[in-house]
Amino acid sequence: MLVYIAEAHAADKWPINSGRSAGPGNTVFTPTSLEERRAIARRMLDALPCLRHVDIVVDGLDDRFLAEYAAWPVRAFGVADGRVEFIGQPIGSSIDLLPARRWLAEKGA
């Protein structure tokens, strides 16, 4: 499952140009409603086919999940039986997925 959290580079808060991937500047603005955030999450899923089979939930506009779990800039969690059993620690702006893969293997996933 993927939790879509606050827009990392909303054009009205922290604009960046996506020139690294030869794309236009960011056109995503900070949503003012949960439906707007859901629409942005759907755009992300449309743009990233590798996520099409991943269940996704959207953090509320209060960014409670983000704050509660320090999920920004990137974090991986392993949840089983409603409990957080694994928290991947970021290194810079990325995460080593090997510990997460090991946790998944232990769970038989």
C-alpha positions in Angstrom: 0.0 0.0 0.0 1.2 3.5 -0.8 0.2 6.5 1.3 0.2 9.7 -0.9 1.4 12.5 1.4 1.9 16.3 0.9 2.9 17.4 -2.5 6.7 17.6 -2.3 7.2 20.4 -4.8 3.9 22.2 -5.1 4.3 25.0 -7.6 2.9 27.5 -5.1 5.1 26.4 -2.2 8.4 24.9 -3.3 8.5 25.1 -7.1 11.2 23.2 -9.0 11.6 22.6 -12.7 11.6 19.0 -13.8 14.2 19.7 -16.5 16.1 16.7 -15.2 13.6 14.5 -16.9 13.1 17.0 -19.8 9.7 17.9 -18.6 7.9 21.2 -18.0 7.9 22.9 -14.6 5.6 21.5 -11.9 1.9 22.3 -12.4 0.7 20.8 -9.1 -0.5 23.3 -6.6 -1.2 22.7 -2.9 -4.7 21.2 -2.8 -7.4 23.0 -0.9 -9.7 20.0 -0.6 -9.3 16.3 -0.1 -10.8 15.7 -3.5 -8.1 17.9 -5.1 -5.4 15.8 -3.3 -7.1 12.6 -4.5 -7.1 14.0 -8.1 -3.3 14.7 -7.8 -2.7 11.2 -6.5 -4.6 9.8 -9.5 -2.4 11.9 -11.8 0.6 10.4 -10.2 -0.7 6.9 -10.7 -1.5 7.6 -14.4 2.1 8.9 -14.8 3.7 6.0 -13.1 2.4 2.7 -14.6 4.5 0.7 -12.2 2.2 1.8 -9.4 -1.1 0.9 -11.1 -1.5 -2.4 -9.1 -0.6 -0.8 -5.8 -3.3 0.1 -3.3 -3.1 3.8 -2.4 -4.6 5.9 0.3 -4.3 9.7 0.6 -3.2 11.6 3.7 -5.6 14.2 4.9 -5.1 17.9 4.3 -3.9 18.1 7.9 -0.9 16.0 6.8 -1.3 13.9 10.0 0.3 10.7 8.6 3.2 12.7 7.3 3.8 14.3 10.7 3.0 11.3 12.8 5.4 9.0 10.9 8.0 11.5 9.6 7.3 10.3 6.1 9.0 13.1 4.2 11.0 13.0 2.0 10.8 9.2 1.7 10.1 6.4 4.1 9.0 2.8 3.8 6.9 1.1 6.4 6.0 -2.6 6.9 2.6 -3.1 8.4 1.2 -6.4 9.4 -1.9 -7.1 11.4 -2.5 -3.4 11.8 0.9 -2.8 13.4 3.9 -1.0 12.1 6.7 -3.6 12.2 9.2 -2.1 9.9 10.4 1.5 9.3 12.9 2.1 6.6 15.3 4.9 7.4 16.1 7.4 4.6 19.6 8.1 3.6 19.8 11.5 2.0 16.8 11.6 -0.4 16.6 7.9 -1.0 16.0 4.7 0.9 17.8 1.4 0.8 15.0 -1.1 0.0 17.0 -4.2 0.9 15.8 -4.2 4.6 12.2 -3.8 3.4 12.6 -6.7 0.9 14.0 -8.8 3.7 11.0 -7.9 5.9 8.6 -8.8 3.1 10.4 -12.1 2.6 10.0 -12.9 6.2 6.3 -12.2 5.9 6.1 -14.4 2.9 5.0 -11.5 0.7 
